[in-house]
Amino acid sequence: MNELVRSAAIEGWYTLDDNNPRLLGSRCCSCGTFFFPPLKSFCRNPVCMGIEFDSVPLSRTGHIWSYTNAVYQPPEPYVAAVPFVPFAIAAVELAYEKMIILGQMVEGVTVADLRVGAAVELVVETLYQMSTEDKVIWKWRPCGSGAGVTP
């Protein structure tokens, strides 16, 4: 039996390191503003005319800013399980950058397990499998005290 090749569902947006996964962002060399996904053309800060960016790994921890559930199957190109299984989504404020990043919660975590302000950490988890590939994506996992569930 052949082992599946592990690859990112979205190339260049995050690392695949199981022990220390990171989102990959940009920081404007002119104003220092962080962006995700990474930028290459011009700074989106309305008071900056910057066009040069450093690639930076972003914080892998943060706190839930808001959350909801996806009870309807997202459209293509999203690849959903058959039958579709609803999942929780969290908007997370990154610890250092103070920017909000949206992402799924890990499998098994529902909105009943979440609360605003709860600590979470970035992980990579399988989004879907193809015949030869295991496509992974970043997700958020509760951590620390008061997270609502055991990590």
TORPA-4810 file (N, C-alpha, C, O; in nm, 3 decimals):
<nodes>
NODE_1_0.085_-0.118_0.000_0.000_0.000_0.000_0.089_0.124_0.000_0.181_0.135_0.080_M
NODE_2_0.061_0.217_-0.089_0.139_0.341_-0.098_0.092_0.441_0.006_-0.028_0.456_0.032_N
NODE_3_0.190_0.511_0.066_0.158_0.615_0.162_0.121_0.742_0.087_0.180_0.773_-0.017_E
NODE_4_0.023_0.816_0.138_-0.020_0.940_0.074_0.086_1.047_0.091_0.148_1.058_0.197_L
NODE_5_0.107_1.126_-0.012_0.198_1.240_-0.007_0.121_1.355_0.058_0.010_1.388_0.016_V
NODE_6_0.181_1.415_0.159_0.117_1.524_0.231_0.151_1.656_0.162_0.268_1.685_0.139_R
NODE_7_0.048_1.737_0.130_0.073_1.865_0.064_-0.030_1.968_0.109_-0.138_1.934_0.159_S
NODE_8_0.006_2.094_0.092_-0.083_2.203_0.131_-0.199_2.217_0.034_-0.181_2.206_-0.087_A
NODE_9_-0.317_2.240_0.087_-0.434_2.266_0.003_-0.421_2.402_-0.065_-0.475_2.422_-0.174_A
NODE_10_-0.349_2.495_0.000_-0.321_2.627_-0.058_-0.172_2.652_-0.043_-0.124_2.677_0.068_I
NODE_11_-0.098_2.644_-0.150_0.047_2.657_-0.148_0.091_2.797_-0.106_0.034_2.897_-0.150_E
NODE_12_0.195_2.803_-0.020_0.257_2.929_0.016_0.189_3.008_0.126_0.234_3.118_0.158_G
NODE_13_0.082_2.956_0.185_0.010_3.030_0.289_0.046_2.981_0.429_0.020_3.053_0.526_W
NODE_14_0.105_2.862_0.444_0.136_2.805_0.574_0.238_2.693_0.558_0.256_2.637_0.450_Y
NODE_15_0.305_2.663_0.670_0.402_2.554_0.668_0.331_2.423_0.705_0.219_2.424_0.755_T
NODE_16_0.398_2.313_0.679_0.341_2.181_0.709_0.406_2.116_0.830_0.392_1.995_0.850_L
NODE_17_0.477_2.191_0.910_0.547_2.141_1.028_0.446_2.105_1.136_0.380_2.193_1.191_D
NODE_18_0.433_1.976_1.169_0.336_1.932_1.270_0.365_1.989_1.408_0.272_2.016_1.484_D
NODE_19_0.493_2.009_1.442_0.529_2.056_1.576_0.523_2.207_1.590_0.505_2.257_1.701_N
NODE_20_0.537_2.281_1.481_0.539_2.427_1.488_0.485_2.487_1.358_0.556_2.561_1.290_N
NODE_21_0.358_2.454_1.322_0.305_2.508_1.197_0.288_2.659_1.208_0.258_2.711_1.315_P
NODE_22_0.307_2.728_1.098_0.295_2.875_1.097_0.223_2.920_0.971_0.243_2.864_0.863_R
NODE_23_0.139_3.021_0.986_0.086_3.091_0.870_0.199_3.176_0.816_0.282_3.226_0.893_L
NODE_24_0.204_3.194_0.686_0.308_3.274_0.623_0.246_3.403_0.572_0.157_3.402_0.487_L
NODE_25_0.294_3.515_0.625_0.238_3.643_0.588_0.343_3.735_0.530_0.454_3.693_0.498_G
NODE_26_0.307_3.861_0.517_0.397_3.965_0.469_0.395_4.080_0.569_0.296_4.103_0.637_S
NODE_27_0.508_4.150_0.576_0.516_4.274_0.654_0.569_4.382_0.560_0.674_4.365_0.499_R
NODE_28_0.496_4.493_0.550_0.536_4.604_0.464_0.666_4.663_0.516_0.676_4.696_0.635_C
NODE_29_0.765_4.678_0.429_0.894_4.735_0.468_0.883_4.885_0.498_0.970_4.940_0.566_C
NODE_30_0.778_4.952_0.449_0.762_5.096_0.472_0.691_5.127_0.603_0.737_5.210_0.681_S
NODE_31_0.577_5.060_0.629_0.497_5.095_0.746_0.493_4.987_0.854_0.448_5.014_0.965_C
NODE_32_0.539_4.867_0.823_0.542_4.759_0.922_0.411_4.685_0.939_0.402_4.599_1.027_G
NODE_33_0.309_4.713_0.858_0.180_4.646_0.869_0.193_4.501_0.822_0.259_4.473_0.722_T
NODE_34_0.129_4.410_0.896_0.127_4.268_0.862_0.006_4.237_0.774_-0.099_4.300_0.787_F
NODE_35_0.024_4.139_0.684_-0.085_4.097_0.597_-0.088_3.945_0.585_0.016_3.879_0.591_F
NODE_36_-0.208_3.891_0.569_-0.230_3.751_0.538_-0.356_3.744_0.455_-0.457_3.803_0.492_F
NODE_37_-0.353_3.671_0.342_-0.239_3.599_0.286_-0.128_3.696_0.243_-0.148_3.817_0.238_P
NODE_38_-0.010_3.639_0.211_0.105_3.722_0.177_0.078_3.816_0.060_0.008_3.780_-0.035_P
NODE_39_0.135_3.936_0.068_0.124_4.035_-0.040_0.250_4.039_-0.123_0.358_4.005_-0.076_L
NODE_40_0.236_4.082_-0.248_0.353_4.096_-0.335_0.351_4.227_-0.414_0.455_4.267_-0.467_K
NODE_41_0.236_4.295_-0.422_0.228_4.409_-0.513_0.230_4.546_-0.445_0.321_4.624_-0.471_S
NODE_42_0.134_4.577_-0.359_0.129_4.708_-0.295_0.068_4.694_-0.156_-0.009_4.602_-0.130_F
NODE_43_0.103_4.787_-0.069_0.053_4.785_0.069_-0.094_4.824_0.072_-0.135_4.921_0.009_C
NODE_44_-0.174_4.747_0.145_-0.316_4.776_0.156_-0.347_4.876_0.268_-0.462_4.914_0.288_R
NODE_45_-0.244_4.920_0.339_-0.263_5.025_0.439_-0.290_5.154_0.362_-0.204_5.197_0.285_N
NODE_46_-0.406_5.218_0.381_-0.441_5.334_0.299_-0.349_5.455_0.314_-0.351_5.543_0.228_P
NODE_47_-0.268_5.461_0.419_-0.177_5.575_0.436_-0.034_5.542_0.393_0.058_5.621_0.417_V
NODE_48_-0.015_5.426_0.331_0.120_5.383_0.294_0.128_5.358_0.143_0.033_5.309_0.082_C
NODE_49_0.240_5.393_0.085_0.264_5.371_-0.058_0.366_5.260_-0.081_0.422_5.248_-0.190_M
NODE_50_0.391_5.177_0.023_0.492_5.073_0.015_0.465_4.969_-0.092_0.351_4.935_-0.121_G
NODE_51_0.575_4.919_-0.152_0.564_4.814_-0.253_0.663_4.700_-0.226_0.674_4.607_-0.306_I
NODE_52_0.736_4.709_-0.114_0.830_4.603_-0.078_0.784_4.537_0.051_0.737_4.604_0.144_E
NODE_53_0.798_4.403_0.055_0.748_4.326_0.169_0.850_4.222_0.212_0.921_4.165_0.129_F
NODE_54_0.856_4.198_0.341_0.931_4.086_0.395_0.834_3.971_0.416_0.722_3.993_0.462_D
NODE_55_0.876_3.849_0.384_0.797_3.731_0.417_0.822_3.699_0.563_0.937_3.695_0.608_S
NODE_56_0.715_3.676_0.639_0.729_3.652_0.782_0.637_3.539_0.827_0.523_3.528_0.781_V
NODE_57_0.686_3.455_0.919_0.596_3.359_0.982_0.514_3.436_1.086_0.568_3.518_1.161_P
NODE_58_0.385_3.409_1.092_0.296_3.478_1.185_0.281_3.399_1.314_0.318_3.281_1.320_L
NODE_59_0.228_3.462_1.417_0.203_3.396_1.545_0.121_3.271_1.524_0.036_3.266_1.435_S
NODE_60_0.147_3.170_1.605_0.067_3.048_1.593_-0.034_3.034_1.706_-0.101_2.932_1.718_R
NODE_61_-0.043_3.139_1.789_-0.143_3.140_1.896_-0.221_3.271_1.890_-0.177_3.370_1.832_T
NODE_62_-0.338_3.268_1.951_-0.421_3.386_1.957_-0.545_3.359_2.040_-0.553_3.258_2.111_G
NODE_63_-0.641_3.450_2.031_-0.767_3.437_2.105_-0.885_3.453_2.010_-0.880_3.530_1.915_H
NODE_64_-0.989_3.378_2.038_-1.108_3.383_1.954_-1.171_3.522_1.965_-1.202_3.569_2.074_I
NODE_65_-1.189_3.585_1.851_-1.250_3.716_1.841_-1.400_3.701_1.813_-1.482_3.778_1.863_W
NODE_66_-1.434_3.599_1.733_-1.572_3.566_1.700_-1.575_3.424_1.646_-1.470_3.368_1.611_S
NODE_67_-1.693_3.365_1.638_-1.704_3.230_1.584_-1.845_3.204_1.534_-1.939_3.275_1.570_Y
NODE_68_-1.857_3.101_1.451_-1.987_3.058_1.400_-1.973_2.914_1.352_-1.869_2.852_1.369_T
NODE_69_-2.079_2.863_1.293_-2.071_2.730_1.235_-2.110_2.734_1.088_-2.187_2.820_1.046_N
NODE_70_-2.057_2.642_1.013_-2.090_2.627_0.871_-2.187_2.511_0.860_-2.146_2.395_0.861_A
NODE_71_-2.314_2.543_0.851_-2.414_2.437_0.844_-2.455_2.406_0.701_-2.528_2.310_0.675_V
NODE_72_-2.408_2.488_0.607_-2.433_2.464_0.465_-2.301_2.433_0.397_-2.199_2.495_0.427_Y
NODE_73_-2.303_2.339_0.306_-2.181_2.301_0.236_-2.128_2.418_0.153_-2.201_2.473_0.070_Q
NODE_74_-1.999_2.456_0.174_-1.941_2.563_0.092_-1.933_2.521_-0.054_-1.925_2.402_-0.084_P
NODE_75_-1.936_2.619_-0.146_-1.928_2.586_-0.289_-1.787_2.544_-0.329_-1.691_2.562_-0.253_P
NODE_76_-1.775_2.487_-0.448_-1.643_2.454_-0.503_-1.560_2.580_-0.510_-1.617_2.687_-0.534_E
NODE_77_-1.432_2.576_-0.491_-1.345_2.459_-0.495_-1.334_2.386_-0.362_-1.256_2.291_-0.352_P
NODE_78_-1.411_2.427_-0.256_-1.405_2.357_-0.129_-1.445_2.212_-0.151_-1.544_2.184_-0.220_Y
NODE_79_-1.370_2.120_-0.093_-1.399_1.977_-0.104_-1.454_1.931_0.029_-1.383_1.928_0.129_V
NODE_80_-1.582_1.896_0.031_-1.650_1.858_0.155_-1.667_1.707_0.164_-1.671_1.637_0.063_A
NODE_81_-1.677_1.659_0.289_-1.705_1.517_0.312_-1.844_1.485_0.259_-1.932_1.572_0.255_A
NODE_82_-1.864_1.362_0.219_-1.995_1.316_0.175_-2.040_1.207_0.270_-1.977_1.102_0.276_V
NODE_83_-2.148_1.228_0.344_-2.232_1.347_0.346_-2.162_1.463_0.418_-2.071_1.441_0.498_P
NODE_84_-2.205_1.586_0.387_-2.147_1.705_0.446_-2.168_1.705_0.597_-2.276_1.674_0.646_F
NODE_85_-2.062_1.741_0.670_-2.066_1.749_0.816_-2.041_1.895_0.855_-1.935_1.948_0.822_V
NODE_86_-2.136_1.961_0.924_-2.113_2.100_0.966_-1.985_2.112_1.050_-1.944_2.017_1.116_P
NODE_87_-1.923_2.230_1.048_-1.800_2.253_1.123_-1.799_2.393_1.180_-1.870_2.482_1.132_F
NODE_88_-1.719_2.413_1.284_-1.706_2.543_1.350_-1.596_2.624_1.281_-1.496_2.569_1.237_A
NODE_89_-1.617_2.755_1.273_-1.521_2.849_1.215_-1.493_2.956_1.320_-1.585_3.003_1.387_I
NODE_90_-1.366_2.993_1.335_-1.331_3.099_1.430_-1.251_3.208_1.363_-1.166_3.183_1.278_A
NODE_91_-1.280_3.333_1.404_-1.199_3.448_1.367_-1.106_3.470_1.486_-1.152_3.499_1.596_A
NODE_92_-0.975_3.454_1.463_-0.877_3.455_1.572_-0.787_3.577_1.560_-0.732_3.605_1.454_V
NODE_93_-0.773_3.651_1.672_-0.679_3.762_1.677_-0.543_3.707_1.716_-0.525_3.653_1.825_E
NODE_94_-0.446_3.720_1.625_-0.312_3.667_1.650_-0.245_3.740_1.765_-0.263_3.861_1.783_L
NODE_95_-0.167_3.666_1.844_-0.107_3.716_1.966_-0.018_3.838_1.945_-0.032_3.936_2.017_A
NODE_96_0.071_3.835_1.848_0.166_3.944_1.828_0.115_4.047_1.728_0.119_4.167_1.756_Y
NODE_97_0.068_4.003_1.613_0.033_4.091_1.504_-0.099_4.164_1.527_-0.123_4.269_1.468_E
NODE_98_-0.185_4.109_1.613_-0.317_4.167_1.645_-0.406_4.178_1.522_-0.493_4.266_1.514_K
NODE_99_-0.385_4.090_1.426_-0.471_4.085_1.308_-0.564_3.965_1.322_-0.533_3.870_1.394_M
NODE_100_-0.677_3.969_1.254_-0.778_3.864_1.263_-0.763_3.768_1.144_-0.761_3.810_1.029_I
NODE_101_-0.751_3.638_1.176_-0.739_3.533_1.074_-0.855_3.436_1.091_-0.878_3.384_1.201_I
NODE_102_-0.928_3.412_0.984_-1.041_3.320_0.985_-0.993_3.179_0.953_-0.908_3.161_0.866_L
NODE_103_-1.047_3.080_1.021_-1.013_2.941_0.992_-1.107_2.844_1.060_-1.177_2.880_1.155_G
NODE_104_-1.109_2.723_1.009_-1.189_2.618_1.071_-1.129_2.580_1.206_-1.010_2.597_1.229_Q
NODE_105_-1.214_2.531_1.294_-1.168_2.468_1.417_-1.139_2.322_1.384_-1.192_2.268_1.286_M
NODE_106_-1.055_2.257_1.465_-1.022_2.118_1.440_-1.146_2.031_1.448_-1.247_2.067_1.509_V
NODE_107_-1.137_1.917_1.384_-1.247_1.822_1.383_-1.287_1.788_1.526_-1.202_1.766_1.612_E
NODE_108_-1.417_1.784_1.551_-1.469_1.748_1.682_-1.501_1.867_1.771_-1.568_1.849_1.873_G
NODE_109_-1.456_1.987_1.736_-1.487_2.106_1.814_-1.608_2.174_1.752_-1.608_2.203_1.632_V
NODE_110_-1.710_2.199_1.832_-1.832_2.264_1.783_-1.845_2.402_1.845_-1.768_2.438_1.935_T
NODE_111_-1.941_2.480_1.798_-1.962_2.613_1.854_-1.998_2.607_2.002_-1.973_2.702_2.075_V
NODE_112_-2.056_2.497_2.047_-2.090_2.482_2.188_-1.963_2.475_2.274_-1.969_2.502_2.394_A
NODE_113_-1.851_2.439_2.216_-1.723_2.428_2.288_-1.647_2.561_2.293_-1.548_2.571_2.365_D
NODE_114_-1.692_2.662_2.219_-1.614_2.784_2.202_-1.670_2.901_2.281_-1.788_2.904_2.318_L
NODE_115_-1.582_2.999_2.305_-1.624_3.126_2.365_-1.529_3.234_2.317_-1.412_3.207_2.290_R
NODE_116_-1.579_3.357_2.307_-1.495_3.470_2.270_-1.388_3.487_2.378_-1.418_3.481_2.497_V
NODE_117_-1.264_3.509_2.335_-1.152_3.526_2.427_-1.076_3.399_2.458_-0.969_3.405_2.517_G
NODE_118_-1.130_3.283_2.419_-1.063_3.156_2.446_-0.932_3.147_2.367_-0.925_3.191_2.252_A
NODE_119_-0.829_3.091_2.429_-0.699_3.074_2.364_-0.704_2.959_2.264_-0.764_2.855_2.291_A
NODE_120_-0.640_2.979_2.149_-0.630_2.876_2.046_-0.489_2.875_1.990_-0.414_2.972_2.002_V
NODE_121_-0.456_2.762_1.927_-0.326_2.751_1.860_-0.348_2.695_1.721_-0.446_2.625_1.694_E
NODE_122_-0.255_2.728_1.633_-0.260_2.684_1.494_-0.211_2.540_1.482_-0.110_2.504_1.543_L
NODE_123_-0.281_2.460_1.405_-0.239_2.324_1.372_-0.266_2.303_1.223_-0.337_2.382_1.160_V
NODE_124_-0.210_2.196_1.168_-0.247_2.157_1.033_-0.319_2.024_1.042_-0.280_1.936_1.119_V
NODE_125_-0.424_2.011_0.963_-0.509_1.892_0.968_-0.558_1.862_0.827_-0.569_1.952_0.744_E
NODE_126_-0.586_1.738_0.801_-0.634_1.697_0.669_-0.765_1.768_0.636_-0.858_1.769_0.717_T
NODE_127_-0.770_1.826_0.518_-0.894_1.885_0.467_-0.967_1.782_0.381_-1.088_1.763_0.394_L
NODE_128_-0.891_1.714_0.294_-0.947_1.607_0.212_-0.833_1.521_0.159_-0.717_1.562_0.162_Y
NODE_129_-0.867_1.403_0.109_-0.768_1.313_0.050_-0.803_1.287_-0.094_-0.919_1.273_-0.133_Q
NODE_130_-0.696_1.280_-0.174_-0.708_1.240_-0.314_-0.644_1.103_-0.324_-0.598_1.049_-0.223_M
NODE_131_-0.640_1.045_-0.441_-0.587_0.909_-0.455_-0.442_0.897_-0.408_-0.405_0.794_-0.352_S
NODE_132_-0.360_1.001_-0.430_-0.219_0.992_-0.391_-0.177_1.101_-0.293_-0.062_1.103_-0.248_T
NODE_133_-0.269_1.193_-0.258_-0.232_1.306_-0.174_-0.325_1.323_-0.054_-0.445_1.296_-0.060_E
NODE_134_-0.264_1.369_0.054_-0.336_1.411_0.174_-0.326_1.563_0.178_-0.221_1.617_0.214_D
NODE_135_-0.434_1.634_0.140_-0.434_1.780_0.135_-0.465_1.834_0.274_-0.569_1.804_0.331_K
NODE_136_-0.373_1.915_0.327_-0.390_1.969_0.462_-0.411_2.120_0.457_-0.371_2.187_0.362_V
NODE_137_-0.474_2.171_0.562_-0.505_2.313_0.575_-0.480_2.353_0.721_-0.476_2.267_0.809_I
NODE_138_-0.463_2.484_0.746_-0.449_2.528_0.884_-0.585_2.526_0.951_-0.688_2.551_0.887_W
NODE_139_-0.585_2.497_1.079_-0.707_2.501_1.160_-0.668_2.552_1.299_-0.549_2.560_1.332_K
NODE_140_-0.767_2.585_1.378_-0.746_2.632_1.515_-0.787_2.524_1.614_-0.889_2.457_1.596_W
NODE_141_-0.705_2.508_1.719_-0.734_2.410_1.824_-0.735_2.483_1.958_-0.643_2.559_1.988_R
NODE_142_-0.841_2.460_2.041_-0.843_2.522_2.173_-0.721_2.480_2.257_-0.673_2.367_2.245_P
NODE_143_-0.673_2.571_2.340_-0.561_2.540_2.428_-0.571_2.624_2.554_-0.645_2.722_2.557_C
NODE_144_-0.499_2.587_2.657_-0.495_2.665_2.780_-0.621_2.652_2.862_-0.713_2.579_2.827_G
NODE_145_-0.624_2.724_2.973_-0.737_2.716_3.063_-0.858_2.787_3.006_-0.845_2.890_2.939_S
NODE_146_-0.974_2.732_3.032_-1.098_2.792_2.986_-1.123_2.777_2.838_-1.205_2.849_2.782_G
NODE_147_-1.053_2.684_2.774_-1.069_2.668_2.629_-1.202_2.602_2.594_-1.248_2.614_2.480_A
NODE_148_-1.262_2.532_2.687_-1.390_2.468_2.659_-1.377_2.320_2.629_-1.467_2.242_2.661_G
NODE_149_-1.269_2.279_2.568_-1.247_2.138_2.539_-1.100_2.106_2.566_-1.017_2.196_2.574_V
NODE_150_-1.071_1.980_2.581_-0.933_1.938_2.601_-0.864_1.928_2.466_-0.916_1.863_2.376_T
NODE_151_-0.746_1.993_2.449_-0.677_1.987_2.319_-0.632_1.846_2.286_-0.572_1.824_2.180_P
</nodes>
